[in-house]
Amino acid sequence: MNLTRLFAGSAVALSSVLAGFHSAPARSPITPEGMEVHRIQAHFDSVLAELSARDVADLTSTQHAVRARLLETLRTYRDRGIFPHNYDFAGRAVPYFLDRKTGTLCAVAHLLASTGRRDIVDRVARTNNNVWVPDLAGDPAFTSWLDASGITLAEAARIQVPYSRMATSPLERHPELVYATEAAVAGSLVTSVWNGFGNGRGRRTTLNTIGMVSGLAAAGIGAGLLVRNRITDNPIDGFVGGISSVVGSVSIALSARAIHRHRAFVAAEREAARRRQVSLVPLMPVNGVSRAGMMLSLQF
């Protein structure tokens, strides 16, 4: 979805899932984020089954011990359900060695760090944070660690999982919200300009109503996005929410002023009309002095 239209219209829609989908831990909620966690944990279910079934008779006792410890570490990692996020590649599943926003490591990096090889993790993340494990075949330190751990390069490649970019903003997940926000902001902008400069007495009541409704809608959407931004720290929510809130608030203020001025103007006209009214007042004789008749009364 292209959000450029929303940004142009502005100038011119929860939290990370911490529980995994496994027999012991609680299941992830049925949300896009929860489904991604479920997918990753299902991947580790298959990988752990494959690695546990491998014939490792050729390994030394030390390799056996390290390998068994790493498989248990991977199970714990799977059950915890906290994984890196794809922030940069919309529509693509890409690996991340390190989530630089949260500090979360991918499974392979987590296994490395658990054996005291954080140095390899930091170097790989610094050099190419989105590297695929097979591309590390020429890294002597990494391949040496694999050999000492009793894990093959192919197994490490199976452990690695790419991450799908999840839509964290409701604006990304709900196109209809984009159009609603765009219409509310555009309506607020237009009516604000008109109420500020061309509708001084608020006579255009339809315009006043449109300005108030669109302003309330824009401010409401903006407030919701700003609240969500405090949870997700999503730049889209923050940017659009801020603009929408400001534009909507201005529209509400100017529309309210126009409505007030129109009411005052109408009241003044009615009072003026009342004072200009013409009336005939009967004259009755008093003590036989005056004569009966009619008097024309003009009020200004």
C-alpha positions in Angstrom: 0.0 0.0 0.0 1.3 3.4 -0.9 1.1 5.9 2.0 2.4 8.8 0.0 -1.1 9.8 -0.8 -1.9 10.1 2.9 1.2 12.2 3.6 0.4 14.5 0.7 -3.2 14.9 1.9 -1.9 15.7 5.3 0.3 18.4 4.2 -1.8 19.4 1.6 -4.8 2.2 12.6 0.0 -4.3 19.8 2.5 -4.8 21.4 5.1 -7.5 20.8 3.8 -11.1 21.5 5.8 -12.7 24.3 4.2 -16.1 24.6 5.0 -18.8 22.1 2.8 -21.5 20.4 3.9 -24.7 22.0 2.4 -27.4 24.1 3.8 -25.9 27.4 3.7 -22.1 26.9 0.6 -20.1 26.2 -0.5 -19.7 22.6 0.1 -16.5 20.8 -3.1 -14.4 20.1 -4.6 -14.5 16.7 -3.1 -11.3 15.4 -0.6 -10.7 12.6 2.2 -10.5 15.1 1.0 -13.6 16.9 0.7 -15.6 13.7 4.3 -14.6 12.8 5.5 -15.9 16.2 3.4 -19.1 15.6 5.1 -19.6 12.2 8.6 -19.2 13.7 7.9 -21.5 16.6 6.5 -24.1 14.2 9.7 -23.8 12.2 11.8 -24.6 15.3 9.5 -27.5 16.1 10.5 -29.1 12.8 14.1 -28.2 13.1 14.4 -29.6 16.7 12.7 -32.9 15.5 15.2 -33.2 12.6 18.3 -32.4 14.7 17.2 -34.8 17.5 16.7 -37.6 15.0 20.2 -37.2 13.4 22.7 -40.1 13.8 25.5 -38.5 15.8 27.6 -41.6 16.4 30.6 -39.9 14.7 30.7 -37.1 17.2 33.1 -37.0 20.1 31.8 -37.0 23.7 32.6 -33.3 24.0 30.7 -32.5 20.8 27.8 -34.7 22.0 27.6 -32.7 25.2 27.8 -29.3 23.5 25.2 -30.3 20.9 22.7 -31.5 23.5 23.1 -28.3 25.4 22.6 -26.2 22.3 19.4 -28.1 21.4 18.0 -27.5 24.9 19.0 -23.8 24.5 17.1 -23.7 21.2 14.0 -25.3 22.8 14.0 -22.6 25.5 14.5 -19.9 22.8 11.5 -21.3 20.9 9.3 -21.4 24.0 10.1 -17.8 25.0 8.7 -16.6 21.7 10.7 -13.4 21.4 12.3 -13.0 18.0 13.8 -10.3 15.8 11.6 -8.2 13.5 11.9 -7.3 9.8 11.8 -3.5 9.7 13.2 -2.9 6.2 12.0 -5.4 3.6 8.3 -5.2 2.9 6.9 -8.3 1.2 10.2 -10.2 1.7 11.3 -12.7 4.4 14.8 -11.8 5.4 17.1 -13.0 8.2 18.3 -10.6 10.9 21.3 -11.7 13.0 20.5 -8.9 15.5 17.3 -6.8 16.1 19.0 -3.5 16.6 15.9 -1.9 18.1 15.2 -4.6 20.8 18.6 -6.3 21.0 17.0 -9.6 20.3 19.3 -12.2 18.6 18.2 -14.7 15.9 18.4 -18.4 16.9 21.9 -19.0 15.4 23.3 -15.8 17.0 21.6 -16.8 20.3 23.3 -20.2 20.3 26.6 -18.5 19.5 26.2 -16.0 22.4 25.1 -18.8 24.8 28.6 -20.4 24.3 30.5 -17.2 24.9 31.0 -16.3 21.2 29.3 -12.9 21.2 32.3 -11.6 19.4 31.2 -13.6 16.3 27.7 -12.3 16.7 28.7 -8.7 16.9 31.1 -8.9 14.0 28.6 -10.6 11.7 25.8 -8.1 12.7 28.2 -5.3 12.0 29.4 -6.6 8.6 26.1 -8.0 7.2 23.2 -8.2 9.7 21.0 -9.9 7.1 23.5 -12.6 6.1 22.3 -16.1 5.3 24.1 -18.8 7.2 25.4 -20.6 4.1 27.2 -17.4 3.2 29.2 -17.8 6.4 30.9 -21.0 5.1 34.1 -19.0 4.5 34.1 -17.5 8.0 36.8 -19.6 9.9 35.6 -18.5 13.4 32.1 -19.5 12.6 32.9 -22.9 11.0 35.3 -23.7 13.8 32.4 -23.0 16.3 30.1 -25.3 14.3 32.7 -28.1 14.4 33.2 -27.8 18.1 29.5 -27.7 18.7 28.8 -30.9 16.6 26.5 -28.9 14.3 26.9 -28.9 10.6 26.6 -25.9 8.3 23.4 -27.3 6.8 21.9 -27.8 10.2 22.8 -24.2 11.2 21.1 -23.1 7.9 18.0 -25.0 8.9 18.0 -23.4 12.3 18.1 -19.9 10.8 14.7 -18.4 10.0 13.9 -15.3 7.9 11.4 -12.8 9.3 8.4 -11.4 7.5 7.8 -7.7 7.7 4.7 -7.3 9.7 2.3 -4.3 9.3 2.5 -2.7 12.7 0.5 0.4 11.9 -3.3 0.2 11.4 -2.8 2.5 8.4 -0.8 -0.3 6.8 -3.3 -3.0 7.6 -6.5 -1.2 6.8 -6.6 0.7 3.5 -10.0 2.1 4.4 -8.6 3.9 7.4 -6.1 5.6 5.0 -9.0 6.9 2.9 -11.0 8.0 6.0 -8.0 9.8 7.4 -7.2 11.4 4.1 -10.8 12.7 3.7 -10.9 13.9 7.3 -7.6 15.8 7.1 -8.4 17.2 3.6 -11.9 18.3 4.8 -10.4 19.9 7.9 -7.7 21.8 5.9 -10.2 23.2 3.3 -12.8 24.2 5.9 -10.2 25.7 8.2 -8.9 28.0 5.4 -12.4 29.0 4.5 -13.6 29.6 8.0 -10.4 31.5 8.8 -10.6 33.9 5.9 -13.8 33.7 3.9 -16.5 32.8 6.3 -16.0 35.5 8.9 -19.7 35.7 10.0 -20.2 31.9 9.8 -23.1 32.3 7.3 -22.2 29.2 5.4 -23.7 26.8 7.9 -23.1 23.7 5.8 -19.4 24.5 5.7 -19.4 25.0 9.5 -20.9 21.5 10.0 -18.4 19.9 7.5 -15.5 21.6 9.3 -16.7 20.4 12.7 -17.4 16.8 11.6 -14.2 16.4 9.7 -12.2 18.1 12.5 -13.6 15.7 15.1 -12.8 12.7 12.8 -9.3 13.9 12.1 -8.5 14.7 15.7 -10.0 11.4 16.9 -8.0 9.3 14.4 -4.9 11.3 15.2 -5.3 10.8 19.0 -5.7 7.1 18.5 -2.6 6.8 16.3 -0.6 8.9 18.9 -1.7 6.5 21.7 -0.7 3.5 19.6 2.6 5.2 18.8 3.5 5.2 22.5 3.1 1.4 22.4 4.7 0.5 19.1 7.0 3.5 18.4 5.9 3.2 14.8 7.0 6.3 12.8 4.0 6.2 10.5 1.6 6.3 13.5 3.5 9.2 15.1 3.8 11.3 11.9 0.2 10.9 10.7 -1.2 11.0 14.2 0.5 14.3 14.9 -0.6 16.0 11.7 -4.1 14.7 11.9 -4.5 15.8 15.5 -3.2 19.3 14.8 -5.3 19.8 11.6 -8.4 18.4 13.2 -8.1 20.6 16.4 -7.6 23.7 14.3 -10.7 22.8 12.2 -12.8 22.2 15.3 -11.7 25.6 16.8 -12.4 27.6 13.6 -15.7 25.8 13.0 -16.8 26.4 16.6 -15.9 30.1 16.1 -17.8 30.3 12.9 -20.9 28.7 14.4 -20.8 31.1 17.4 -20.4 34.1 15.1 -23.3 32.9 12.9 -25.6 32.5 16.0 -24.6 35.9 17.2 -25.2 37.5 13.8 -28.6 35.8 13.5 -29.6 37.0 17.0 -28.4 40.6 16.1 -30.5 40.6 12.9 -33.6 39.4 14.7 -33.2 42.1 17.3 -32.7 44.7 14.7 -35.8 43.5 12.8 -37.8 43.6 16.0 -36.8 47.2 16.5 -37.6 48.3 13.0 -41.2 46.9 13.2 -44.1 49.3 12.4 -47.2 49.2 14.6 -50.6 51.0 14.8 -51.5 52.1 18.3 -55.2 53.0 19.0 -55.8 56.4 20.7 -58.6 56.5 23.2 -60.1 59.8 24.5 -59.0 60.8 28.0 -61.4 62.9 30.1 -63.1 64.0 27.0 -60.1 66.1 26.0 -58.4 64.0 23.4 -60.0 62.4 20.4 -60.2 58.8 19.5 -57.9 57.7 16.6 -54.9 55.7 15.5 -51.2 56.4 16.0 -48.5 55.0 13.7 -45.5 53.7 15.7 -42.2 53.2 13.9 -39.4 51.5 15.9 -35.8 51.7 14.8 
